[in-house]
């Protein structure tokens, strides 16, 4: 590896692997949720998902998280990988694969006190999304249209 003379090496951050899902309704809108008060980065909007438990596959994590957060049932076969985000936060580096899901059982509800909103992909740019979620917008726009 070539190093730039005099340049400080970036500080090592722990890697955090989380998974996210773009639930897409029949009108081509995507579900986002607002982080509730009392949680880190409260007030920001994000895609549903969460941290993997030890030994858990990403798909199993999404099925579990969607049930816990939204009260919906998703079959792993209904999850289609789309892209991923890699983002350096101050205290950790986030790696987040994004899946798309168009089929689930139940009506999504904010079971953890979070506000939910169905939005068109282009309207995601008008929300204060978490920084790691911003690079995902063009992929959703390409898949679903503006």
C-alpha positions in Angstrom: 0.0 0.0 0.0 1.3 3.5 -0.9 1.2 6.0 2.0 1.2 9.7 1.6 4.2 11.1 3.5 3.1 13.1 6.6 -0.5 11.9 6.3 -2.0 10.5 9.5 -3.5 7.1 9.3 -7.3 7.1 9.8 -8.4 6.1 13.3 -9.6 2.5 13.4 -13.3 2.2 14.1 -15.2 -1.0 14.9 -17.2 -2.4 12.0 -21.0 -2.6 12.6 -23.0 -4.8 10.3 -26.7 -3.9 10.1 -29.3 -4.9 7.5 -32.1 -2.7 6.0 -35.2 -3.3 4.0 -37.0 -1.1 1.5 -40.6 -2.2 1.8 -42.3 -1.3 -1.5 -46.1 -0.9 -1.7 -48.3 -1.4 -4.8 -48.0 2.3 -5.6 -44.1 2.1 -5.7 -43.7 3.9 -2.5 -41.1 3.0 0.1 -41.6 2.7 3.9 -39.3 4.7 6.1 -39.4 5.2 9.9 -38.4 8.0 12.1 -36.1 7.2 15.0 -38.0 8.0 18.2 -36.9 10.3 21.1 -34.5 8.6 23.5 -32.6 6.7 20.7 -29.3 7.7 19.1 -29.9 10.0 16.2 -33.5 10.6 17.2 -35.6 12.4 14.6 -33.8 11.0 11.6 -35.6 8.8 9.1 -34.3 5.4 8.1 -35.2 2.1 6.4 -36.4 -0.6 8.8 -33.9 -3.2 9.9 -31.2 -3.6 12.5 -28.1 -5.3 13.9 -27.4 -8.9 13.3 -27.4 -11.2 16.4 -24.5 -13.5 16.8 -24.7 -16.4 14.3 -27.8 -14.9 12.6 -27.9 -14.6 8.8 -28.8 -11.2 7.3 -32.1 -12.5 5.9 -33.1 -14.0 9.3 -32.2 -10.7 10.9 -34.4 -8.8 8.6 -37.3 -11.2 9.1 -36.9 -10.8 12.9 -36.4 -7.0 12.8 -39.4 -6.5 10.5 -41.6 -8.5 12.9 -40.3 -6.7 16.0 -40.4 -3.2 14.6 -43.4 -3.3 12.3 -45.4 -6.4 13.3 -45.3 -7.9 9.8 -44.3 -11.3 8.6 -41.8 -11.7 5.7 -40.6 -14.8 4.1 -36.9 -14.8 3.3 -37.6 -15.8 -0.3 -39.5 -12.4 -0.7 -36.3 -10.4 0.1 -34.2 -9.3 -2.9 -30.8 -7.8 -2.4 -30.4 -4.5 -4.1 -27.2 -2.7 -2.9 -25.3 -1.7 0.2 -24.0 1.3 2.0 -20.6 1.8 3.7 -20.4 4.8 5.9 -17.9 6.1 8.5 -19.6 7.5 11.6 -17.5 9.0 14.3 -17.5 6.0 16.6 -17.9 3.1 14.1 -18.0 2.2 10.5 -21.4 0.9 9.2 -21.8 -1.7 6.5 -25.5 -2.0 5.6 -26.9 -4.3 2.8 -30.3 -3.2 1.5 -33.0 -5.6 0.5 -36.2 -4.9 -1.3 -39.4 -6.5 -0.3 -42.8 -6.2 -2.1 -44.7 -9.0 -0.3 -45.4 -9.4 3.4 -48.3 -10.3 5.7 -49.9 -7.8 8.0 -50.1 -4.0 8.1 -46.8 -2.2 9.1 -47.2 -0.4 12.5 -44.6 1.5 14.5 -44.3 -1.0 17.4 -41.4 0.8 19.0 -42.9 4.3 19.0 -41.5 5.3 15.6 -43.5 7.3 13.1 -43.9 5.6 9.7 -44.3 7.2 6.3 -44.7 5.8 2.7 -42.8 8.0 0.3 -41.8 8.0 -3.4 -38.1 7.4 -3.9 -37.4 11.0 -5.0 -39.2 12.3 -1.8 -36.6 10.5 0.3 -34.3 13.4 -0.5 -36.7 15.8 1.3 -36.4 13.9 4.6 -33.6 14.1 7.1 -32.4 10.6 6.4 -29.5 9.0 8.4 -26.3 9.8 6.5 -25.6 6.1 5.7 -29.1 5.8 4.0 -28.5 8.7 1.6 -26.4 6.8 -1.0 -29.2 4.2 -1.3 -31.7 6.7 -2.8 -30.4 6.6 -6.4 -30.7 2.8 -6.4 -34.3 3.0 -5.3 -35.0 5.7 -7.9 -33.5 3.6 -10.6 -35.5 0.5 -9.5 -38.8 2.2 -8.8 -38.7 5.5 -10.7 -38.9 9.0 -9.1 
